[in-house]
Amino acid sequence: MRDAVIVEAVRTPIGKGKPTGALHSIHPVDLLAHSLRAVVERTGIDPALIDDVIGGAVTQVDEQAANITRNAILAAGYPESVPGTTVDRQCGSSQQAIHFAAQGVLSGAYDIVVAGGVESMSRQPMGSNIRDSSPWSPGLAQRYPSGLVPQGISAELIASKWKLSRTQLDEFALRSHEKAYAASQGGLLSKQLVSLPELGTDEGVRAGSTLETLSGLRPAYYSEAAAARFPEIGWNVTAANSSQISDGSAAVMITTSEKAKELGLTPIARLHSFAVVGDDPFLMLTAVIPATAKVLGRAGLNLDDIGVFEVNEAFASVVLAWAHETGADLDRVNVHGGALALGHPLGASGARILTTMLGAMEDRGARYGLQTMCEAGGLSNAMIVERL
């Protein structure tokens, strides 16, 4: 019976997604190429053996348009015979790329595939692919006549629904930075990183912040119109307890145990179970809750079987609501820090989270790890991996 195993997982350091960020000077094609090149160099395989490359990118316009994955393959020096495609499941794009890659290996369509993703938010700002016309059609408006809302408002509505205070959100954000800083200083992130001349470590991690400092930040999504429409909102979501805008890329090589043995490669983990769900597009960010239940059910596992969780820190309120509903132990969640500290380069984040989770599983001796991500439109991917 075929399986799907990870033989290498790498990522770039994550840069701040602004013109002054360390990675701003790098074209996103070359940023993804850096991870694609590294994953081949580390395995030592002939890249001509790769059956496909599946990459994620969210803002597919201008420099990130025209099938950025194929362009990155060529920029990385892969043979022209290696194909590639780019997928968009919003923030879960590279996690979906990993799902597709593993499913292709399990089905026999692939023997070796690379999955990953990229986002240069400093060069291709979020939303810059929506220009003169709206993606919200008359048919969609008919179904949701009162309209949908931006993710920041959804995060506020989640905080209100689950009665999460400003202090709880800020405490979670501080802890994310503390964990990321400790992991970085302790060398726990170094194995997964492929440094660039411009940046050797994650740029957004901060040390020494306090609750008092964070309490002075203004609500990020407040407006008089929104306050009038949603009187229940407490306006507790700030830049500190929201994910950072970032630049970065990541790549994972997936094959079978049999092919790995043939090539002299040592599997790191087995891709065990997958799920993708849809949920309320108004609250938008709550699909991680049913996605977690679905993937655990498919795996025949329960929460106590999972040694490490990675729940993308799009907003602190998302992770705290997820923990409340699932009953998961927060001491096993994002143990090396999450997107509040490390950053959230949209199309790369699913693969970045996987590289981080693999390191955390090794560090803690965990057999199983579960990762899940909220995604625009009320979507979520979830995946369980088994360390080998």
Secondary structure, 3 states (H helix, E strand, C coil): CCCCEEEEEEECCCEECCCCCCCCCCCHHHHHHHHHHHHHHHHCCCHHHCCEEEEECCCCCHHHCCCHHHHHHHHCCCCCCCCEEEECCHHHHHHHHHHHHHHHHHHCCCCEEEEEEEEECCCCCCCCCCCCCCCCCHHHHHHCCCCCCCHHHHHHHHHHHCCCCHHHHHHHHHHHHHHHHHHHHCCCCCCCECCECCECCCCCCCCCCCHHHHHCCCCCCCCHHHHHHCCCCCCCCCCCCECCEEEEEEEEEEECHHHHHHHCCCCCEEEEEEEEEECCCCCCCCCHHHHHHHHHHHHCCCHHHEEEEEECCCEHHHHHHHHHHHCCCHHHECCCCCHHHHCECHHHHHHHHHHHHHHHHHHHCCCEEEEEEEECCCEEEEEEEEEC
